[in-house]
Amino acid sequence: MINAVQSFYLAKRTRQYFSNLPEDDDRPGRVMADIERRLMRQAVLDIAGLNDGGLANKDPGNSRTASLPTAHGRMKQRLVSAQAPSADLTRLEALRADIDADHHMPLKYVRHLRNKWAGHPSLDRHFDTWAETDKTLYVPVVEAALVRLVNNASDTAEFVSLVPALQDFDQPSAAPSADGSMPLEIRLSSVLVWAAMMRHSAGENIRSLRAQLTGSTMLDRLANTEAYKGERY
């Protein structure tokens, strides 16, 4: 989840902060345009992976796909075997429906792009041109898919915390290392906080990179870092 957020906002901020460099520039424009396209492609693949059912619907216990559908499938198995109240199953089904790509256009769009870029075997021109994916990439739609998945992960964490039969799905607290240090925890319940941190750090990192590439001296680069805000969208 955190990797997908970081991938997307690195790509989005690269497009934003380098948008006014012409692609026919001697070096930075050409290179950054190519880097932005590659970053965005990786971001789409990472986001689609979060909602990759894989074996989630058929055999979630043996699926190695680290995705929300896989987690939901395993939770359903646990609730059924524990004879949990029907209200718990109903809420879980609502969480699953919330990220059903067949019913939410941004998720369907990302799934389509992932299949297309991963070498979908279909040669059907109608399939390849769905949602104009052969012409352009709608960044706001990709972002909408990511936002829905992040929010669903947060809702899933809240659901787990409230259902007795799912308590072992919650990540146990980290134990101190032999030297007394405490390992860094990334808990699903903190996904909104981590997502915000990744979004902010991506913007700062790309902004700094822009300054480093477009200043001839250290003072110029520092001035660029402070002054350049980038195109907002």
Disulfide bonds with the S-S distance in Angstrom:
none
